[in-house]
Amino acid sequence: MKAQSGAMLRYLAKKHSETLYPDDALYDIEEALGVISDIKNSWAPCLYMGMRPEAFGHPKGFGKTDEGKALTKEVRQAWLQNEVPKLFGHLESLLERHNNAWLASSKHPTIADCDAVPFLRSFTKGHIDHVPKDCFEKDHPKLVDYVKRFCALPEIEGRYTDGLH
């Protein structure tokens, strides 16, 4: 049984595609996946503070209290203000290194893009409290263009109907 999503992504890409995980781009792909992982790990406490506050030492149900809601709002807004510019700047640097095409290649998307785009899109769907749907549109137009370019690929087009696409 295969159960780890990153391993499955790499396995399927290697088995079924010559462009999603090519040997000549492994370092760039793994670097990009590492940056994406760092961003996800940075965001996780902000997300889970509202969903599972007991994981952070608060009593069960804390997230539904006024104090819990205020704390969730505070950590999410602080992350957007203080962390997003730096973290999303790393993604923009990867794009720039590859002629503003993809995170790990100037020719074609890779599994790094397959991992990054759904995560980035999650911030634009309006379902996360205290995260405006346009949270990076103004300050990160390269990422907006990147997500739109990915979503316009023939293999992807039409699959997303909400959020940035």
PyMOL commands that set and color helices and strands:
alter all, ss='L'
color gray80, all
select helices_A, chain A and resi 5-16+23-51+53-56+62-64+66-97+111-122+141-151
alter helices_A, ss='H'
color red, helices_A
deselect
rebuild
show_as cartoon
